[in-house]
Amino acid sequence: MTTKTKPVELDGRTGEGGGQLVRIACALAAVATVPIRITNVRGNRGGPRGAAKAGLKSQHVTAIEYLAQATSADVSGLSVGSHTLEFRPVKKPSSLDDNRAIKIAADSPAASTMLIFQAIFPFLLFAGNDKGEPISLEISGGTNVSFSPSYDYVDQVLLPTLETAFGVSVERELHSRGWSMGKASRGTVSFKITPLKPGETLKFLDDGGLGEVYGGGTGDVDVETVDVSMIVPFQMMDSMMQALSADLEEIFPDVEVNFKISEDSGSDSRVYVLLVARSGDLRFGRDFLGAMPKKSGGKGGMSASSLSEGISRKLAKELYDMVSTGGVVDEHLQDQLCIFQALAEGRTSFPRSMDDNVAGLDQAMSKLSLEEQRMRKEKATEPFGEGSMHAKTARWVTAELLPHVKWFNKGRICEGVGMHMEGSGKTR
């Protein structure tokens, strides 16, 4: 009789207490082959209606089903609405079979393709083989979904940052959009992933001045370009473009405004705008997803012009506030990078603000040479550090599943575990 390894126990109400905790935990469990048990899944999403909104959602089930299949995992509680999940992966990423053309379809057309991608991408990143074969991934579901990163944000902010900072190569294409707003529609996205080779670790690229870019906040982000993506109803297109042009010119004088995407959303229920401020290789994103009021344009209703002006002012101000913190990432990007920092080799830093308590941290971090700095290791027994509660929770989850990861100075600096696969299903 064999005794099962005791799983890492996580209370799903910890920190942000939502789906992010589930995604990061399952992603790390699959990469490191660590059994986990999550209770009170999405326990902070119950709200005043109790547990009705808590538990696993379709997008979580879809992602974990793939990870379970790929790792030959023993799983219990894997169903929509489940409040307890146990996930015991057996096979490592390097054991991925020859079927490297993966297609995933969420049960619900409004389930976020990007949240599914975030949950399985770390596993695929470490699934390299001796032949150096890429992995193709197609996901159908929602591309513009409430409370989820859009395809446009992942395409323009997250993946470019991973490539610049770590050399991660992911080709991607949006085939069709899927919306949670209005009548639910199913979209499709595809990715071509170049995974790490057997024995290769994820490393911060400290060459060509990248250390100076991502080394630490300097408080002086010189925005060069603001890219605008707007997918709005036809009757809003002109007014939205005019409002954004005026507001961005006022807030970011002498900065180039590039209307990167301008599409008719085809429905009054679908309004999406993304602004991306770029300064060298730094990218800060801020977006809006909503709908035109039903009485828009009618008696007593809000006109398309007024709605455009309101959205534009809000986004432009939020973007300015975002780049004025002294950090090198926006608040959403920071929490999405935590898992890669924890898995990487060596020290990385993607702060949202300067560390005023450590003199010269930004200069020392310019090459991530921290030996002479006063390093304050975080205890990591609960969500911690600077930034949003999502970032704090992400750090805590990495520390729970990867005991050798170290976080310092309010989570601004991470010393990762240097995860790599040795080939033939072995890991170290």
VOLUMSE-97294 format. One line per 4 residues: their letters; for each residue x, y, z of C-alpha. Coordinates in steps of 0.001 Angstrom, whole numbers, always signed. Layout:
// residues N
A) X,Y,Z | ...
***
This chain:
// residues 428
MTTK) +0,+0,+0 | +1406,+3410,-1018 | +853,+6589,+928 | -111,+9652,-1051
TKPV) +2055,+12720,-670 | +328,+15272,+1502 | -924,+18102,-711 | -164,+21755,-170
ELDG) -3302,+23158,+1445 | -4560,+26555,+300 | -7574,+28442,+1602 | -9278,+29971,-1429
RTGE) -10439,+32947,+650 | -6877,+34161,+1195 | -5960,+37564,-179 | -7901,+38407,-3316
GGGQ) -9775,+35159,-2755 | -10829,+34670,-6360 | -9861,+32832,-9518 | -6321,+34173,-9671
LVRI) -5330,+32074,-6663 | -6724,+28952,-8354 | -4979,+29639,-11679 | -1558,+30330,-10200
ACAL) -1756,+27386,-7801 | -2717,+24906,-10528 | -153,+26332,-12956 | +2666,+25994,-10425
AAVA) +1455,+22565,-9311 | +1603,+21376,-12933 | +5075,+22816,-13557 | +6606,+21606,-10277
TVPI) +4531,+18384,-9993 | +3261,+19337,-6542 | -114,+18075,-5241 | -2467,+20791,-4006
RITN) -5819,+21029,-2272 | -7797,+24253,-2403 | -10734,+24734,-49 | -13273,+27584,-144
VRGN) -12557,+28045,-3857 | -13163,+31666,-4846 | -14563,+32134,-1353 | -14366,+35925,-1502
RGGP) -16641,+36015,-4533 | -19763,+35029,-2592 | -20633,+38575,-1583 | -23986,+39408,-4
RGAA) -25626,+36526,-1833 | -23517,+34012,+26 | -21823,+31189,-1818 | -23886,+31477,-4991
KAGL) -21100,+33187,-6956 | -18212,+31296,-5356 | -16678,+28021,-6558 | -15041,+27083,-9842
KSQH) -16201,+28788,-13034 | -16213,+27362,-16544 | -12856,+28913,-17456 | -11179,+27352,-14389
VTAI) -12608,+23926,-15139 | -11545,+24170,-18791 | -7945,+25083,-17938 | -7564,+22502,-15175
EYLA) -9063,+19781,-17373 | -6254,+20382,-19858 | -3570,+20419,-17143 | -5023,+17237,-15638
QATS) -4939,+15478,-18992 | -1411,+16676,-19803 | -10,+15647,-16402 | -2112,+12475,-15925
ADVS) -3302,+14054,-12692 | -5627,+12633,-10089 | -8318,+15258,-9651 | -11375,+15616,-7460
GLSV) -13874,+18447,-7254 | -13356,+19518,-10857 | -16785,+20827,-11783 | -18427,+24221,-12155
GSHT) -19443,+25519,-8741 | -17161,+23189,-6794 | -15812,+24711,-3575 | -13013,+22186,-2984
LEFR) -10426,+21113,-5543 | -7681,+18534,-5219 | -5150,+18352,-8052 | -2320,+15783,-8042
PVKK) -187,+16002,-11197 | +1928,+12954,-12061 | +3729,+13782,-15315 | +6042,+16758,-15733
PSSL) +5939,+19318,-18557 | +8856,+17532,-20259 | +6615,+14471,-20605 | +4243,+16264,-22965
DDNR) +3401,+13838,-25754 | +3998,+14305,-29461 | +634,+15987,-29892 | +1902,+19544,-29732
AIKI) -1088,+21026,-31554 | -3529,+21778,-28742 | -7124,+22921,-29148 | -9192,+24000,-26168
AADS) -12828,+25085,-26250 | -14441,+26505,-23126 | -17896,+25161,-22356 | -19205,+28708,-22054
PAAS) -18618,+31061,-25005 | -18100,+33927,-22544 | -15374,+32110,-20564 | -12161,+34105,-20831
TMLI) -9636,+32687,-23295 | -6933,+34816,-21692 | -7510,+33428,-18200 | -7345,+29917,-19648
FQAI) -4110,+30897,-21402 | -2632,+32284,-18181 | -3368,+29045,-16321 | -1735,+26694,-18837
FPFL) +998,+28853,-20376 | +3633,+28265,-17645 | +3239,+24495,-18090 | +3669,+24767,-21877
LFAG) +6633,+27117,-21463 | +8525,+24330,-19667 | +7390,+21582,-22059 | +10348,+21770,-24433
NDKG) +11738,+18644,-26044 | +15086,+17640,-27524 | +13836,+18402,-31033 | +13097,+22022,-30128
EPIS) +9566,+21709,-31477 | +7155,+24597,-30909 | +3691,+24155,-29414 | +596,+25475,-31138
LEIS) -2386,+26372,-28989 | -5867,+27385,-30058 | -8465,+28540,-27525 | -12076,+29432,-28201
GGTN) -14201,+31454,-25820 | -14287,+35118,-24843 | -11565,+37591,-25860 | -13181,+40682,-24313
VSFS) -14638,+39557,-21011 | -15497,+41468,-17844 | -12955,+41205,-14989 | -10422,+39506,-17291
PSYD) -7469,+40698,-19350 | -8412,+41188,-22975 | -6588,+39610,-25877 | -5428,+43122,-26774
YVDQ) -3824,+43658,-23352 | -2053,+40296,-23455 | -908,+40974,-27013 | +302,+44520,-26428
VLLP) +1509,+44491,-22801 | +2064,+41072,-21191 | +3669,+39095,-24009 | +5954,+41909,-25236
TLET) +7183,+42349,-21655 | +7892,+38626,-21275 | +9833,+38685,-24524 | +11853,+41768,-23607
AFGV) +12590,+40709,-20030 | +12960,+36931,-20404 | +13254,+36210,-24116 | +9982,+34270,-24148
SVER) +8781,+33836,-27738 | +5041,+33595,-28386 | +3489,+34278,-31769 | -228,+35035,-31530
ELHS) -3230,+35813,-33676 | -6771,+36943,-33018 | -9088,+35105,-35395 | -12392,+36416,-34049
RGWS) -13609,+38256,-30977 | -15789,+36771,-28289 | -17710,+39021,-25897 | -19329,+38680,-22499
MGKA) -21186,+41951,-23117 | -24507,+41810,-24924 | -25304,+38536,-26626 | -22528,+36113,-25711
SRGT) -20338,+35254,-28681 | -17464,+32821,-29062 | -14122,+34013,-30367 | -10890,+32220,-31236
VSFK) -7234,+33003,-30593 | -4126,+31032,-31453 | -566,+30961,-30125 | +2703,+29458,-31283
ITPL) +4893,+28948,-28227 | +8628,+28288,-28276 | +9180,+26464,-24952 | +12386,+26368,-22964
KPGE) +14814,+23645,-23992 | +15519,+20719,-21642 | +17918,+21960,-18981 | +17232,+25623,-19798
TLKF) +16011,+28028,-17132 | +13969,+31173,-17501 | +16497,+33998,-17189 | +16231,+37745,-16956
LDDG) +17956,+39295,-19979 | +20429,+41678,-18388 | +21930,+42907,-21611 | +21453,+45827,-23908
GLGE) +20397,+48017,-20982 | +17423,+45893,-20012 | +18628,+45888,-16429 | +18250,+49644,-16412
VYGG) +14729,+49341,-17812 | +13405,+46786,-15358 | +15887,+47264,-12541 | +13854,+49565,-10344
GTGD) +11646,+52611,-10392 | +13345,+55914,-11087 | +10250,+58079,-10868 | +10930,+59447,-14355
VDVE) +9046,+57555,-17057 | +9318,+59449,-20329 | +6288,+58360,-22341 | +7079,+58381,-26046
TVDV) +3941,+56870,-27574 | +397,+56047,-26528 | -1178,+53258,-28578 | -4958,+53316,-28773
SMIV) -7137,+50299,-29488 | -10855,+50992,-29686 | -13538,+48495,-30559 | -16749,+50478,-30245
PFQM) -20173,+50833,-31930 | -19992,+52570,-35286 | -21801,+55681,-34018 | -19114,+56183,-31351
MDSM) -16028,+55815,-33524 | -15590,+59456,-34563 | -16439,+60947,-31170 | -14196,+58468,-29346
MQAL) -11251,+59216,-31610 | -11724,+62973,-31196 | -12082,+62749,-27416 | -9029,+60518,-26989
SADL) -6914,+62684,-29289 | -7786,+65814,-27295 | -7385,+64292,-23823 | -4141,+62473,-24562
EEIF) -2637,+65568,-26177 | -3507,+67592,-23080 | -2220,+65066,-20531 | +752,+63789,-22560
PDVE) +1867,+66848,-24594 | +4283,+66167,-27461 | +3639,+62414,-27212 | +2733,+60516,-30369
VNFK) -802,+59074,-30273 | -1103,+55996,-32458 | -4573,+54627,-33234 | -3433,+51036,-33517
ISED) -6855,+49364,-33752 | -10148,+50976,-34723 | -13009,+48506,-35177 | -16778,+48552,-35228
SGSD) -17878,+46333,-32343 | -21176,+45688,-34103 | -23302,+46223,-30995 | -24232,+49023,-28604
SRVY) -23527,+46535,-25811 | -19843,+46289,-26711 | -17522,+49175,-25958 | -13826,+48410,-25449
VLLV) -10923,+50869,-25328 | -7285,+50117,-24424 | -4546,+52713,-23959 | -920,+51558,-23827
ARSG) +1763,+54078,-22866 | +5202,+53091,-24134 | +8567,+54318,-22904 | +11352,+52345,-24508
DLRF) +10522,+48745,-23612 | +8212,+49719,-20751 | +4490,+49299,-21347 | +1629,+50515,-19175
GRDF) -1935,+49524,-20087 | -5325,+50850,-18998 | -8619,+49758,-20500 | -12395,+50040,-20335
LGAM) -15061,+47463,-21151 | -18713,+48438,-20998 | -21825,+49253,-23010 | -23702,+52247,-24330
PKKS) -26715,+53116,-22149 | -29929,+51673,-23543 | -31392,+55177,-23838 | -28281,+56477,-25562
GGKG) -29141,+59249,-27987 | -32775,+59327,-26976 | -34679,+61755,-24800 | -32962,+61975,-21439
GMSA) -30262,+59588,-22566 | -26516,+60020,-22892 | -25242,+60808,-26382 | -22458,+58850,-28031
SSLS) -20336,+61992,-27827 | -20893,+62434,-24077 | -20136,+58775,-23400 | -16950,+58966,-25468
EGIS) -15805,+62046,-23578 | -16453,+60400,-20222 | -14573,+57215,-21098 | -11705,+59164,-22633
RKLA) -11204,+61473,-19640 | -11315,+58532,-17219 | -8820,+56391,-19143 | -6392,+59201,-19935
KELY) -6218,+60290,-16285 | -5852,+56710,-15031 | -3064,+56073,-17525 | -1245,+59213,-16408
DMVS) -1578,+58189,-12766 | -295,+54722,-13696 | +2963,+55967,-15229 | +3563,+58530,-12487
TGGV) +4155,+56082,-9632 | +7870,+55615,-10220 | +7394,+51962,-11154 | +8138,+50014,-14323
VDEH) +4861,+48069,-14746 | +1159,+48746,-14409 | -746,+47196,-11518 | -2195,+44348,-13599
LQDQ) +1098,+43449,-15253 | +2875,+43278,-11902 | +696,+40457,-10555 | +812,+38575,-13872
LCIF) +4620,+38544,-13792 | +4932,+37099,-10270 | +4728,+33459,-11379 | +7488,+33962,-13972
QALA) +9706,+35709,-11424 | +9275,+32813,-9006 | +10131,+30195,-11640 | +13074,+32119,-13113
EGRT) +16715,+31811,-12187 | +18238,+34647,-10173 | +16823,+37972,-9105 | +14222,+40067,-10863
SFPR) +12337,+43221,-9997 | +9186,+44734,-11497 | +8201,+47352,-8909 | +5203,+49646,-8969
SMDD) +6997,+52292,-6929 | +10371,+53266,-5578 | +11656,+51842,-2325 | +12350,+55001,-359
NVAG) +13761,+53026,+2560 | +16702,+51587,+631 | +19073,+54252,-591 | +20173,+53819,-4175
LDQA) +18065,+50743,-4868 | +17251,+51892,-8390 | +20945,+52336,-9249 | +21942,+49008,-7695
MSKL) +19077,+47256,-9446 | +20171,+48668,-12788 | +22149,+45464,-13195 | +20296,+43508,-10521
SLEE) +23532,+43426,-8487 | +21962,+43432,-5051 | +24704,+41917,-2931 | +25584,+45211,-1297
QRMR) +22016,+46235,-600 | +20237,+45750,+2679 | +17906,+42901,+1697 | +14842,+42378,+3854
KEKA) +13416,+38937,+3219 | +9635,+38670,+3469 | +8151,+35981,+5714 | +5503,+35188,+3068
TEPF) +3119,+33573,+5546 | +267,+35662,+4151 | -260,+37920,+1116 | +2437,+40584,+1215
GEGS) +4302,+43363,-509 | +3522,+46440,-2530 | +922,+46739,-5242 | -2585,+45365,-5581
MHAK) -4099,+42576,-3516 | -3772,+40403,-6636 | +9,+40977,-6633 | +236,+40307,-2905
TARW) -1751,+37089,-3276 | +291,+35941,-6283 | +3520,+36250,-4298 | +2024,+34308,-1395
VTAE) +909,+31448,-3654 | +4378,+31154,-5215 | +5937,+30979,-1736 | +3474,+28280,-642
LLPH) +4162,+26016,-3634 | +7845,+26812,-4217 | +9507,+26771,-779 | +12870,+27936,-2163
VKWF) +11568,+31130,-3752 | +12587,+34271,-1878 | +10910,+37668,-1921 | +12602,+40782,-572
NKGR) +11823,+44429,+187 | +8022,+44428,+96 | +8013,+42003,-2796 | +9887,+44344,-5112
ICEG) +12684,+41826,-5566 | +12321,+38104,-6208 | +14961,+35410,-6163 | +13465,+32620,-8223
VGMH) +13985,+28882,-7982 | +15573,+28381,-11416 | +13044,+25750,-12474 | +14102,+23588,-15404
MEGS) +13310,+20233,-16936 | +16020,+17668,-17504 | +14220,+15869,-20309 | +12466,+12482,-20287
GKTR) +10001,+13767,-17716 | +12613,+14718,-15112 | +12688,+18030,-13303 | +14985,+19839,-10977
***
